[in-house]
């Protein structure tokens, strides 16, 4: 059922992917110049974690452990009109992307790039698209990672590697603890999740920041915010134990 739903949604929102991508490339033909354009918006819950309260153009933002965190992070930019690409994430469905708040009409998926052209594909997307999520292939050379970070910086894009990234990132985000809510004594269903997110990095991001978030939020299934600030619980196990 899920596969049929995913295929149906995919057909309905991508009627002319080449034309849409060409349009995005035209918009990105010149780097942004206004100060207000240097930061892409994020959902309000992420703002305390990020220097400048948004995703700085030209930066590399490494996200470990959680694809759902990365999707929620870029939802604000997507809703504001930016294109988002996902490379090497075959398990990312458009239904999950839509639930996270991404605009499907501005989402480009490259689920199975060949390893020998992976870096070329990512570099091309960084030329055309504001935000590029990537899952790196095993054996990615440090020189290629360094060149891609430089490409993002030159083009004013945001590169978001999931998992291991061999080069120092401008910002790193990690889920360090989590707990699902909603199950009772043997009944009910998982509805919301507490997560602790830690942010650090270079420059303005050197000072470590922590925040508790709902991801997804308690009202997400009813059309409410997908991510919200949350109070820290009294006791929560480390995410590595789950």
N, C-alpha and C positions, 0 to 999 in steps of 0.2 A: 504494500500500500504506500509506504513512504517513498519507494523508488518511483512509483507512478506519479505521485504528487510532485516530487522533485522535478521529473522530466516535464510535467505539464507547466510548472512555474517557469522553468528554464526557457521553454519555447515561447511563453507569453511575454517575457520581459526582454528578450534579446532578438528582436526581429531583424536588426541590421547592425551586427556587431562591428563590421569593418567601417561603416559610415560613422558610427558613434565614436569609435576609437580615433578615426581621422579628425573628427570634430574636437576631441580632447587634445590631440596633438597640436591642432591649430591654436587652441587656447593657451597651450604651454610653450609656444614658440619663443616667448621672451620671459626672462626671469622676473619675478615680482619685484616691485621697487618701493611700494608704500610700506611703511612700518607696520600698519595694521594687517597687511597681507603676509607678513613673515611668520605668523603663527596660525595654524589651523585649529579650529575649535574642537573641544572635547566635551563629553557630558560633564555636567557640573560636579559630579561625584569624584572625578579624576583631577579636578583643578588643584586641590591642595597638594597633590603629589608631583605636579609638573612646574618647573620654572617657567614663568610667563603664563601659567595657567592654560597651556595648550601645547600642540605639537609644533615645534619650531621647524620651519622649512629648512631643508638641507641637512637634517640630523639623521642619525642612525639610532633607533630605539629598539634595543633587544628585549624580548619578552620570553621568559622561561616558564616552563611547566604548563601554561594555560593558553590554549587557542581562544577560549571564550573571553579571556581577559583582553587579548589583542583585538578581537572583533568589537567588543564593547568600546575599546579605546578609540577606534577609528570611526565609530558611528556618528559622532558629531560632525566630523569633516564631510562624511558622506551625505548627511542630511543637509549640510550647507551648500552642496553642489559639487564637491570634489569627486573625482573618479577614484576607485580603489581597485587594485589588482591583487590576486592571490596566486602565488606560484608554488607548485609542489605540494599542494594541500588537497589530495584527492578525496579525503574524507569530509571536506567542507561542502555542505549542501546549501542550496539557496534558501531553503526553509530556515535553517539555523541562522544564516546571515540576516534574513529579514527579521527574525525574532530579536536579533541583537540590535536592530535599528538601521542596518545598511539599506541604502536605496538600490534595489536590484537593477534598475535601468542604468546605473553607473558602476556596475561591478563586472570586472573581467576575470575569468577563471582560466588558469593554465595548469591543470591538475597533474599532467605527466610530461614535463619537459625532459628531453633526453639529457643525460648528465654532461655530454660533450658540448652541448649548446646552452646549458643552464645559465651560465654567467652572461652570455650574449642576450638571451631572452630577458633577463632581469634588467640589464643595462638599457635595452630598448624601451622597456616599460617605464623605467625611471625618466626617460626623455619625454614621455607622453602623459604620464599619470601622476597625480599628486601623492598618493600613498600606495606603497607596494609592500605587501606581506609576503614573506618567503619562508619556506622550510628548506634549509640548506641540505644538499646531498652529502653523503659521506665522502670524505676525502677532498672537500673543497679547499683549494690552495689559499693560504693566507694572502698571497698577492692578489688573488681574485676578489677576496673579501675587501681588501684595502681599496682596490680600484672601484668596487661598487659603492662603497661609502663615499669615495671622492666624487663619483658620478652623481650621487644624490645631492651632495653639497653643491656641486656646480649647477645642477638643474633646478635646485629649490624643491626637490621632492623629499618625502619622508620614507626612509627604508626601515622596515620592521621585520627583522629576522626572528623566527620562533626557534627556541632551543639554543644550541651551541653556535656562537659567532666568534671566530678566532681573533678578530680585531677589537680593540677597546671601543665600546659604544658611547655615544654622547649621553645616553640615558639607558638604564636597565631597570626593568620592572619584573618582580617575581611574586608569585603567590606562595606565602610561607606557611599558611594554615588555612583550613577550611572546614566547614560543617554544614551538611544539608539539613533542612528543616522540612517538616510536613508529615513524616511518618509517625503514627501513634503506636499503640501496643499491637503490632502485627497488622495494622491496616492503614489506609490513607495512601498518599502518593507524595513524592518529592516535589516541593513547590518553590523553594527559595534556598539560597546558600549564602552563608557568611564567609567572607574571605579576608584574610589579612594580606595587604599588598605592601611591599617594600620597594622604594625607588632610590636609586643612587646613580652616579655617573661622573662626568667630568664637568669642569667649569662651574656654571651656576647650579649644576645638579650634584656637586660633590657632597653636600650635606645630605645624609640619609633621611628619608621621610617615610613615615608609615601611616596607613589609613585602613580602617575597616569598612568594607563595602558589602552591600547585598548584590550578588551576581549569580543568578538573576534575582530581582527584587520580589517581595511578597505579592505585589500587584501586577507583575509582568504578564502573567497568564490572562489577566483581565484588561490588558491594554495599558497598564501603568508603566512607569519607567523600568527599563531593563536593568539599570545599575543605579544604586542609591548609596549615599553615605549611611553607615550603621554604627551603633555603639559597640565597643569591644565587649565580647562576652567575658564572664568571670573566669572561665577555664575552657580551653579549646586545644585539642591535640594537634601536633604538627602535621602538615599536609603529607609529609613523607610516610606517615603511618597509614594513609588511606589509599 
